[in-house]
Amino acid sequence: MEKQEYDTDLRVRGITWRTARGQLRHTEGDAVGIGYGLRSETQLADLLKCDFAFDALSRQWLPVTDEDGATSQKGIYLAGDGAGIRGADAAESAGELAALRCLADLGRPVAQKRSSAS
């Protein structure tokens, strides 16, 4: 999408743009929002020398984890924004799985149906 022009006289009235196929489009509106895109905070995983792989969808290098958040480094588990941007609900579930995996790896009892590592 390529921005063409804004309709303004000190206020937004709409936006006109050209699509990738060259079609001219116009949408009326009274505000313009700009998304910067969220990025996963991977610095700790990098400092701990976890393996990374390029994720084409987010166009970012992300730490490699298994389904329970275990990384290439023994005893290091990732969840939430440290493993990738997937939203609050997914972060909560990933945190639970990572905690249960950590407990299982430490030899603590974990309900079989709650962790894939047990």
HUDA-V939633 format. One record per residue. N is the residue number from 1. RES is the residue in one small letter. SS is DSSP state (hx for helix, st for strand, lp for the rest). OMEGA is omega in whole degrees, 0 to 359 (999 if undefined). NEAR is the number of other ideal C-beta (glycine too) atoms within 8 Angstrom. Layout:
n->{N:N}
res->{RES:RES}
ss->{SS:SS}
omega->{OMEGA:OMEGA}
near->{NEAR:NEAR}
//
This chain:
n->{1:2:3:4:5:6:7:8:9:10:11:12:13:14:15:16:17:18:19:20:21:22:23:24:25:26:27:28:29:30:31:32:33:34:35:36:37:38:39:40:41:42:43:44:45:46:47:48:49:50:51:52:53:54:55:56:57:58:59:60:61:62:63:64:65:66:67:68:69:70:71:72:73:74:75:76:77:78:79:80:81:82:83:84:85:86:87:88:89:90:91:92:93:94:95:96:97:98:99:100:101:102:103:104:105:106:107:108:109:110:111:112:113:114:115:116:117:118}
res->{m:e:k:q:e:y:d:t:d:l:r:v:r:g:i:t:w:r:t:a:r:g:q:l:r:h:t:e:g:d:a:v:g:i:g:y:g:l:r:s:e:t:q:l:a:d:l:l:k:c:d:f:a:f:d:a:l:s:r:q:w:l:p:v:t:d:e:d:g:a:t:s:q:k:g:i:y:l:a:g:d:g:a:g:i:r:g:a:d:a:a:e:s:a:g:e:l:a:a:l:r:c:l:a:d:l:g:r:p:v:a:q:k:r:s:s:a:s}
ss->{lp:st:st:st:st:st:st:st:lp:lp:lp:st:st:st:st:st:st:st:lp:lp:lp:lp:lp:st:st:st:st:st:lp:lp:lp:lp:lp:lp:lp:lp:lp:lp:lp:lp:lp:lp:hx:hx:hx:hx:hx:lp:lp:lp:lp:st:st:st:st:lp:lp:lp:lp:st:st:st:st:lp:lp:lp:lp:lp:lp:st:lp:lp:lp:lp:lp:lp:st:lp:lp:hx:hx:hx:lp:lp:lp:lp:lp:hx:hx:hx:hx:hx:hx:hx:hx:hx:hx:hx:hx:hx:hx:hx:hx:hx:hx:lp:lp:lp:lp:lp:lp:hx:hx:hx:lp:lp:lp:lp}
omega->{180:179:180:181:173:174:181:156:183:171:181:177:180:179:176:181:178:180:178:178:176:180:178:181:177:176:176:179:181:178:175:177:180:176:179:182:178:177:177:178:188:186:181:178:178:179:179:175:174:176:178:173:181:177:184:182:180:183:184:172:181:177:177:177:171:185:179:178:178:181:178:180:181:177:179:182:182:176:177:185:177:181:181:181:179:179:186:181:179:179:179:179:180:178:178:179:180:179:179:178:177:178:179:180:177:178:178:179:179:178:185:185:184:181:180:182:185:999}
near->{6:6:7:7:6:8:8:7:4:3:6:11:9:10:12:9:11:9:8:5:4:6:6:8:8:8:6:5:9:5:5:7:4:4:4:4:4:6:7:12:7:12:6:8:14:10:6:9:5:13:7:11:7:7:10:5:4:10:5:9:7:13:13:9:11:5:6:13:14:11:14:5:8:3:6:10:13:14:11:8:9:11:13:8:8:6:6:5:6:8:12:8:8:14:10:9:14:14:9:14:15:10:11:12:9:6:4:6:4:11:7:6:3:8:13:7:10:9}
//
